[in-house]
Amino acid sequence: MIIGGLDLHRAQITYDVLDTESGEVRRGQIAPADRPTLREWLGRQPHERGSFAVEATTGWLFVVEELARAGHEPHLAEPAETARMRGPKRRAKTDPLDARRLRTLLQQWQLPESWIPPAHIVELRHVVRLRKALVDERTAWLQRIQATLYHHGVPRPRGTLHGRDTRRWVEQVPLPWGARMAIDIALRCADGLSAQLDIVERWLRCYAERQPGCRALMAQYYGIGPILAVTIIAELGDVARFHNGREVVRYTGLDVTVFSSDGHRSDGRLSYQGPGLLRWALVEAAQRASRSQSPDHAYYAQVKERIDGGRAALSVARLLAKRIRYTLLALGDEALAPVSDLPDIHSFAA
């Protein structure tokens, strides 16, 4: 049997592999870092069965797939926890050291592992993160328009730039030709992004209506609609890996840090570790607790009066994270069940 650590980079993969039978340790690089080269390297390994540790950074997906295809057991290392276990840096960080560290942690059963999602959840994450990228890019173009108007002393528009009346007003504002060109192009870019965003959101709503876990979240929790439900399902994943609600909160990054001298962290602030998109979805749902119809409105109002509205939303978000864990646990395998009769995303472009 072999035990190995793989340190991933765009140009090469650095490996550190121990043959447990002979005690031989082999080190080197796999270049270029692509699927055919990795597959060929795995085919040359002396044993048919092995365990490999891979850090959960960009590129882990094809590496894990190829390891499983070759009959090896992949282990996905959580980057933040793995870095913390490295301790105070006493020498320069190098790729061979990182590969050896991953292999050693795996060999000693100390590797802080991340969940490896099934293929349909990986694809769903691609879509929800694509939506986030489209929203962010559109926001950047709209902010550029606002900055250009302010730079030329134009009064701030009363409504949002998505509104028809505000758009017509912006198009008629007298501006120098350079500023006018910048605004017109920015508006066209924002419109194009909105059209693509509409396709993605319609597909996600269709997915949420058919997926059991999404339907359960939308039915049981005020403020969670199709987009938030599908985002939570994709980014939270299998809740059975969490032993209690505190672990869910810690995974979302909504937990409050305590003073840690070795990590140079100040206490009383959010850790912000974990999926940022999941954190956004929970806080977005929690902010709707400010409405009087929300079942959590009394708790939200109490925390808001004692501290402030932001802290109140975070408190409700932590409660939601814990409750969602119980809801999805009760569903069992149905919580992440794939949707078989889903239309192709290109059909929503018509």
Secondary structure by P-SEA (a helix, b strand, c coil): cccbbbbbcccbbbbbbbcccccbbbbbbcccccaaaaaaaaaacccccbbbbbccccaaaaaaaaaaaacbbbbbbcaaaaaaacccccccccaaaaaaaaaaaaaaccccccccccaaaaaaaaaaaaaaaaaaaaaaaaaaaaaaaaaacccccccccccaaaaaaaaaccccaaaaaaaaaaaaaaaaaaaaaaaaaaaaaaaaaccaaaaaaaaccccccaaaaaaaaaaaccccccccaaaaaaaacccccccccccccccccccccccaaaaaaaaaaaaacccccccaaaaaaaaaaaccaaaaaaaaaaaaaaaaaaaaaaaccccccccccccccccccc
